[in-house]
Amino acid sequence: MLLNLFMADLCRSCRPIIELNGITFTEKITSQPCHVRVNREQLFRALEKLLYNAPDFTPADGEIKLSLQADEDFACIVVSDTGCGISEEDLPHIFRRSFTTRGDRGGQGLGLAITRDIIMEHEGRIEVESEEGRGSTFTIVLPIVCN
């Protein structure tokens, strides 16, 4: 699958819902062709979970960015926000099933666990960097395949 086109479609699909919350949504997709071997629906589901999770933790005047970068071997999808961030204490647990920081606001703690599982099934990895009060950045790395 050509990841560049997939990402453009994903942005068109998710933008209205994100911006409905008053959040700025920006995208930056490399023009370098990125071919990956993935299940389109599963990857869409994983990224949708990240993109729809971010507004819950980002203020109305905040920003969510989606980007695609690549080198010879790997495609990197980055989702970042200017939200409340994740505490150092919680960071090691966020990909664990049933772990949630939402408290009374709902949520079953499955979204990030499902996202991680989908990415791992596609021989990729997901990493997170976060600082309380400054936001979070999730990076998904997938192997590039030759045409």
MARBA-3410 file (N, C-alpha, C, O; in Angstrom, 1 decimal):
147
0.8,-1.2,0.0,0.0,0.0,0.0,0.9,1.2,0.0,1.9,1.3,0.7 ~ 0.5,2.2,-0.8,1.2,3.5,-0.8,0.7,4.3,0.4,-0.4,4.8,0.4 ~ 1.5,4.4,1.4,1.2,5.1,2.7,0.8,6.5,2.5,0.0,7.1,3.3 ~ 1.4,7.2,1.6,1.2,8.6,1.4,-0.3,8.9,1.1,-0.9,9.8,1.6 ~ -0.8,8.1,0.2,-2.2,8.3,-0.2,-3.2,7.9,0.9,-4.2,8.6,1.2
-2.8,6.9,1.6,-3.6,6.5,2.8,-3.7,7.6,3.8,-4.7,7.9,4.4 ~ -2.5,8.2,4.1,-2.4,9.3,5.1,-3.3,10.5,4.7,-3.9,11.1,5.5 ~ -3.2,10.8,3.4,-4.1,11.9,2.9,-5.5,11.6,3.1,-6.3,12.5,3.5 ~ -6.0,10.4,2.8,-7.4,10.0,3.0,-7.7,10.0,4.5,-8.8,10.5,4.9 ~ -6.8,9.6,5.4,-7.0,9.6,6.8,-7.2,11.0,7.3,-8.1,11.3,8.1
-6.4,11.9,6.8,-6.5,13.4,7.2,-7.9,13.9,6.8,-8.5,14.6,7.6 ~ -8.3,13.7,5.6,-9.6,14.1,5.1,-10.7,13.6,6.0,-11.7,14.3,6.3 ~ -10.6,12.4,6.4,-11.6,11.7,7.2,-11.7,12.2,8.6,-12.8,12.4,9.2 ~ -10.5,12.4,9.2,-10.5,12.8,10.7,-10.6,14.3,10.9,-11.0,14.7,12.0 ~ -10.1,15.1,10.0,-10.1,16.5,10.2,-11.4,17.1,10.7,-11.3,17.9,11.7
-12.5,16.9,10.1,-13.8,17.5,10.6,-14.1,17.3,12.1,-14.5,18.1,12.8 ~ -13.9,16.0,12.5,-14.2,15.7,13.9,-13.2,16.3,14.9,-13.6,16.8,15.9 ~ -11.9,16.4,14.5,-10.9,17.0,15.4,-11.2,18.5,15.4,-11.2,19.1,16.5 ~ -11.4,19.2,14.3,-11.6,20.6,14.3,-13.0,21.0,14.9,-13.1,22.2,15.3 ~ -13.9,20.1,14.9,-15.2,20.4,15.6,-15.0,20.8,17.0,-15.8,21.6,17.6
-13.9,20.3,17.6,-13.6,20.6,19.0,-12.8,22.0,19.2,-12.4,22.3,20.3 ~ -12.6,22.7,18.1,-11.9,24.0,18.1,-10.4,23.8,18.1,-9.7,24.7,18.4 ~ -9.9,22.6,17.8,-8.5,22.3,17.8,-8.0,22.4,16.4,-8.6,22.1,15.4 ~ -6.8,23.0,16.3,-6.2,23.1,15.0,-5.6,21.8,14.6,-4.9,21.1,15.4 ~ -5.8,21.3,13.4,-5.3,20.1,12.9,-4.4,20.4,11.7,-4.8,20.9,10.7
-3.1,19.9,11.8,-2.2,20.2,10.7,-1.6,18.8,10.3,-1.5,17.9,11.0 ~ -1.2,18.8,9.0,-0.6,17.6,8.5,0.6,17.9,7.7,0.7,19.0,7.1 ~ 1.6,17.0,7.6,2.8,17.1,6.8,3.1,15.7,6.3,3.6,14.9,7.1 ~ 2.9,15.5,5.0,3.1,14.2,4.5,4.2,14.2,3.4,4.2,15.0,2.5 ~ 5.3,13.4,3.6,6.4,13.5,2.7,5.9,13.1,1.3,4.9,12.4,1.1
6.6,13.7,0.3,6.3,13.3,-1.1,7.1,12.1,-1.5,6.8,11.5,-2.6 ~ 8.0,11.6,-0.7,8.8,10.4,-1.0,7.8,9.2,-0.9,7.2,9.0,0.2 ~ 7.7,8.4,-2.0,6.7,7.3,-1.9,7.1,6.3,-0.8,8.3,5.9,-0.7 ~ 6.1,6.0,0.0,6.3,5.0,1.2,5.4,3.8,1.0,4.2,3.9,1.2 ~ 6.0,2.7,0.5,5.2,1.5,0.3,5.4,0.6,1.6,6.5,0.3,2.0
4.3,0.2,2.2,4.3,-0.6,3.3,3.3,-1.8,3.1,2.4,-1.7,2.4 ~ 3.6,-2.9,3.8,2.7,-4.1,3.7,1.9,-4.1,5.0,2.3,-4.5,6.1 ~ 0.6,-3.6,4.9,-0.3,-3.5,6.0,-1.7,-3.8,5.6,-2.0,-3.7,4.4 ~ -2.5,-4.1,6.6,-3.9,-4.2,6.3,-4.5,-2.8,6.5,-4.4,-2.2,7.6 ~ -5.0,-2.2,5.4,-5.5,-0.9,5.4,-6.5,-0.6,6.5,-6.4,0.5,7.2
-7.5,-1.4,6.7,-8.5,-1.2,7.7,-7.9,-1.2,9.1,-8.3,-0.4,10.0 ~ -7.0,-2.1,9.4,-6.4,-2.2,10.7,-5.5,-1.0,11.0,-5.6,-0.4,12.1 ~ -4.8,-0.5,10.0,-3.9,0.6,10.2,-4.8,1.9,10.4,-4.5,2.7,11.2 ~ -5.9,2.0,9.6,-6.8,3.1,9.8,-7.4,3.1,11.2,-7.4,4.1,11.9 ~ -7.7,1.9,11.7,-8.3,1.8,13.1,-7.3,2.2,14.1,-7.6,3.0,15.0
-6.0,1.8,13.9,-5.0,2.2,14.9,-4.8,3.7,14.9,-4.7,4.3,16.0 ~ -4.7,4.3,13.8,-4.4,5.8,13.7,-5.6,6.6,14.1,-5.5,7.6,14.7 ~ -6.8,6.1,13.8,-8.0,6.7,14.2,-8.1,6.8,15.7,-8.5,7.8,16.3 ~ -7.7,5.7,16.4,-7.7,5.7,17.8,-6.8,6.8,18.4,-7.2,7.5,19.4 ~ -5.6,6.9,17.8,-4.7,8.0,18.3,-5.3,9.4,18.0,-5.3,10.2,18.9
-5.8,9.6,16.8,-6.3,10.9,16.4,-7.6,11.3,17.2,-7.8,12.5,17.5 ~ -8.4,10.3,17.5,-9.7,10.7,18.2,-9.5,10.7,19.7,-10.3,11.2,20.5 ~ -8.4,10.1,20.2,-8.0,10.2,21.6,-7.4,11.5,22.0,-7.7,12.1,23.0 ~ -6.6,12.1,21.1,-5.9,13.3,21.3,-6.8,14.5,21.7,-6.4,15.2,22.6 ~ -7.9,14.7,21.0,-8.8,15.9,21.4,-9.3,15.8,22.8,-9.6,16.8,23.5
-9.4,14.6,23.4,-9.9,14.4,24.8,-8.9,15.0,25.8,-9.3,15.3,26.9 ~ -7.7,15.2,25.4,-6.6,15.7,26.3,-6.0,17.0,25.8,-5.0,17.4,26.4 ~ -6.6,17.6,24.8,-6.1,18.8,24.2,-7.1,19.9,24.3,-8.3,19.7,23.9 ~ -6.7,21.1,24.8,-7.7,22.2,24.9,-8.1,22.7,23.6,-7.5,22.5,22.5 ~ -9.2,23.4,23.6,-9.9,23.9,22.3,-8.9,24.8,21.5,-9.0,24.8,20.3
-8.0,25.5,22.1,-7.1,26.3,21.4,-5.8,25.6,21.1,-4.8,26.2,20.6 ~ -5.8,24.3,21.3,-4.6,23.4,21.1,-4.4,23.0,19.6,-5.1,23.4,18.7 ~ -3.4,22.1,19.4,-3.1,21.7,18.1,-2.8,20.2,18.1,-2.1,19.7,19.0 ~ -3.2,19.5,17.0,-2.9,18.1,16.8,-2.2,18.1,15.4,-2.7,18.6,14.5 ~ -1.0,17.4,15.4,-0.3,17.3,14.1,-0.1,15.9,13.7,0.1,15.0,14.6
-0.3,15.6,12.5,0.0,14.3,11.9,1.0,14.4,10.8,0.8,15.3,9.9 ~ 2.0,13.6,10.9,3.0,13.7,9.8,3.5,12.3,9.4,3.4,11.3,10.2 ~ 4.0,12.3,8.2,4.6,11.0,7.7,6.0,11.4,7.1,6.2,12.3,6.3 ~ 7.0,10.7,7.7,8.4,10.9,7.2,8.9,9.5,6.8,8.4,8.5,7.2 ~ 10.0,9.5,6.0,10.5,8.2,5.6,12.0,8.3,5.3,12.6,9.4,5.0
12.7,7.2,5.5,14.0,7.0,5.0,14.0,5.8,4.1,12.9,5.3,3.7 ~ 15.1,5.2,3.8,15.2,4.0,2.9,14.5,2.8,3.5,13.9,2.0,2.7 ~ 14.5,2.7,4.8,14.0,1.4,5.4,12.7,1.5,6.2,12.0,0.5,6.3 ~ 12.4,2.7,6.7,11.2,2.9,7.6,10.4,4.1,7.3,10.9,5.1,6.8 ~ 9.1,3.9,7.5,8.1,5.0,7.4,7.8,5.4,8.9,7.6,4.5,9.7
7.8,6.7,9.2,7.5,7.1,10.5,6.2,8.0,10.5,6.2,9.0,9.9 ~ 5.2,7.5,11.2,4.0,8.3,11.3,4.0,8.9,12.7,4.2,8.2,13.7 ~ 3.8,10.2,12.8,3.9,10.9,14.1,2.6,11.6,14.3,2.1,12.4,13.5 ~ 2.0,11.4,15.5,0.8,12.1,16.0,1.2,12.8,17.2,1.6,12.2,18.2 ~ 1.1,14.1,17.2,1.5,14.9,18.4,0.4,15.9,18.7,-0.4,16.3,17.9
0.3,16.3,20.0,-0.7,17.2,20.5,-0.1,18.2,21.5,1.0,17.9,22.0 ~ -0.8,19.2,21.7,-0.4,20.2,22.7,-1.2,20.1,24.0,-1.6,21.1,24.6 ~ -1.6,18.9,24.3,-2.5,18.7,25.4,-1.9,18.6,26.7,-0.8,19.2,26.9 ~ -2.5,18.0,27.7,-2.1,18.0,29.1,-0.9,17.1,29.3,-0.2,17.2,30.4 ~ -0.6,16.2,28.4,0.6,15.3,28.5,0.2,14.1,29.4,-0.9,14.0,30.0
1.2,13.3,29.6,1.1,12.0,30.4,2.1,12.1,31.5,3.3,12.4,31.2 ~ 1.7,11.8,32.7,2.6,11.8,33.8,3.7,10.8,33.6,3.5,9.8,33.0 ~ 4.9,11.1,34.2,6.0,10.1,34.2,5.6,8.8,34.8,6.0,7.7,34.4 ~ 4.8,8.9,35.9,4.3,7.7,36.6,3.4,6.8,35.7,3.5,5.6,35.8 ~ 2.5,7.5,34.9,1.6,6.7,34.0,2.2,6.2,32.7,1.8,5.2,32.1
3.2,6.9,32.2,3.8,6.6,30.9,4.2,5.1,30.7,3.8,4.6,29.6 ~ 4.8,4.4,31.6,5.1,3.0,31.3,3.9,2.1,31.2,4.0,1.0,30.7 ~ 2.7,2.6,31.6,1.5,1.7,31.6,0.5,2.0,30.5,-0.5,1.3,30.4 ~ 0.7,3.0,29.7,-0.4,3.5,28.8,-0.8,2.5,27.7,-1.9,2.5,27.2 ~ 0.1,1.5,27.4,-0.2,0.6,26.3,-0.8,-0.7,26.9,-1.1,-1.7,26.2
-0.9,-0.7,28.3,-1.5,-1.9,28.9,-3.0,-1.9,28.9,-3.6,-0.9,29.1 ~ -3.6,-3.0,28.5,-5.1,-3.2,28.5,-5.7,-2.8,29.8,-5.1,-3.1,30.9 ~ -6.8,-2.1,29.8,-7.6,-1.6,30.9,-6.9,-0.5,31.7,-7.5,-0.1,32.8 ~ -5.8,0.0,31.3,-5.2,1.2,31.9,-5.8,2.5,31.3,-5.7,2.6,30.1 ~ -6.3,3.3,32.2,-6.8,4.6,31.7,-6.5,5.7,32.7,-6.4,5.5,33.9
-6.3,6.9,32.2,-6.1,8.1,33.0,-7.4,9.0,33.0,-7.3,10.1,33.5 ~ -8.4,8.5,32.4,-9.6,9.3,32.3,-10.5,9.4,33.5,-11.3,10.4,33.7 ~ -10.3,8.5,34.5,-11.1,8.6,35.7,-12.5,8.5,35.4,-13.0,7.6,34.8 ~ -13.3,9.5,35.9,-14.7,9.6,35.8,-15.2,9.9,34.4,-16.4,9.9,34.1 ~ -14.3,10.3,33.5,-14.7,10.7,32.2,-14.9,9.6,31.2,-15.1,9.8,30.0
-14.8,8.3,31.7,-15.1,7.2,30.9,-13.9,6.6,30.2,-12.8,7.1,30.5 ~ -14.1,5.7,29.4,-13.0,5.0,28.7,-12.6,3.7,29.4,-12.7,3.6,30.6 ~ -12.3,2.7,28.6,-12.0,1.4,29.1,-10.5,1.1,29.1,-10.1,0.0,29.5 ~ -9.7,2.0,28.6,-8.3,1.7,28.5,-7.9,0.7,27.5,-7.0,-0.1,27.7 ~ -8.6,0.7,26.4,-8.3,-0.3,25.3,-7.7,0.3,24.1,-7.0,-0.4,23.3
-8.0,1.6,23.8,-7.5,2.2,22.6,-6.0,2.1,22.3,-5.6,1.7,21.2 ~ -5.2,2.5,23.2,-3.8,2.4,23.0,-3.2,1.0,23.0,-2.3,0.7,22.3 ~ -3.8,0.1,23.7,-3.4,-1.3,23.7,-3.8,-1.9,22.3,-2.9,-2.6,21.8 ~ -4.9,-1.6,21.8,-5.3,-2.1,20.5,-4.4,-1.5,19.4,-3.9,-2.2,18.5 ~ -4.1,-0.2,19.5,-3.2,0.5,18.6,-1.8,-0.2,18.6,-1.3,-0.6,17.5
-1.3,-0.4,19.7,0.0,-1.1,19.9,0.0,-2.5,19.2,0.9,-2.9,18.5 ~ -1.1,-3.3,19.5,-1.2,-4.6,19.0,-1.2,-4.6,17.5,-0.6,-5.4,16.8 ~ -2.0,-3.7,16.9,-2.1,-3.6,15.4,-0.7,-3.3,14.8,-0.3,-3.9,13.8 ~ 0.0,-2.3,15.4,1.3,-1.9,14.8,2.2,-3.1,14.9,3.0,-3.3,14.0 ~ 2.3,-3.8,16.1,3.2,-4.9,16.2,2.8,-6.0,15.3,3.8,-6.7,14.8
1.6,-6.2,15.0,1.2,-7.3,14.0,1.7,-7.0,12.6,1.9,-7.9,11.8 ~ 2.0,-5.7,12.3,2.6,-5.3,11.0,4.1,-5.1,11.1,4.6,-4.3,10.3 ~ 4.7,-5.7,12.1,6.2,-5.7,12.2,6.7,-4.3,12.5,7.8,-4.0,12.1 ~ 5.9,-3.5,13.1,6.3,-2.1,13.4,6.4,-2.0,14.9,6.3,-2.9,15.7 ~ 6.6,-0.7,15.3,6.7,-0.4,16.8,6.0,1.0,17.0,5.9,1.8,16.1
5.6,1.2,18.2,5.1,2.5,18.6,5.8,3.0,19.8,6.0,2.2,20.8 ~ 6.1,4.3,19.8,6.8,4.9,20.9,6.0,6.1,21.3,5.3,6.7,20.5 ~ 6.2,6.6,22.6,5.6,7.8,23.0,6.6,8.6,23.8,7.4,8.1,24.6 ~ 6.5,9.9,23.6,7.2,10.9,24.4,6.2,11.8,24.9,5.3,12.3,24.2 ~ 6.2,12.2,26.2,5.2,13.1,26.8,5.8,13.8,27.9,6.7,13.4,28.7
5.3,15.0,28.1,5.6,15.9,29.3,4.4,16.5,29.8,3.6,17.1,29.0 ~ 4.1,16.3,31.1,2.9,16.9,31.6,2.8,18.4,31.3,3.8,19.1,31.5 ~ 1.7,18.8,30.9,1.4,20.2,30.6,1.9,20.7,29.2,1.7,21.8,28.9 ~ 2.6,19.8,28.5,3.2,20.2,27.2,2.7,19.3,26.0,3.0,19.7,24.9 ~ 2.1,18.2,26.3,1.6,17.4,25.2,2.3,16.1,25.1,3.2,15.7,25.9
1.9,15.3,24.1,2.4,14.0,23.8,2.7,13.8,22.3,2.1,14.4,21.5 ~ 3.7,12.9,22.0,4.0,12.6,20.7,4.1,11.1,20.6,4.9,10.4,21.3 ~ 3.3,10.5,19.7,3.3,9.1,19.4,3.9,8.9,18.1,3.6,9.5,17.1 ~ 4.9,8.0,18.0,5.6,7.7,16.8,5.4,6.3,16.4,5.8,5.4,17.2 ~ 4.9,6.0,15.2,4.7,4.7,14.7,5.8,4.5,13.6,5.9,5.3,12.7
6.5,3.4,13.7,7.6,3.1,12.7,7.2,1.8,12.0,7.0,0.7,12.7 ~ 7.1,1.8,10.7,6.7,0.6,9.9,7.8,0.4,8.9,8.4,1.3,8.3 ~ 8.1,-0.9,8.6,9.2,-1.1,7.6,8.6,-0.8,6.2,7.5,-1.1,5.8 ~ 9.5,-0.2,5.4,9.2,0.1,4.0,9.5,-1.2,3.2,10.4,-1.9,3.5 ~ 8.6,-1.5,2.2,8.8,-2.6,1.3,9.2,-2.1,-0.1,8.7,-1.0,-0.5
9.9,-2.9,-0.8,10.2,-2.5,-2.2,9.0,-2.7,-3.1,8.2,-3.5,-2.8 ~ 9.0,-1.9,-4.1,7.9,-2.0,-5.1,7.9,-3.3,-5.8,7.0,-3.6,-6.7
END
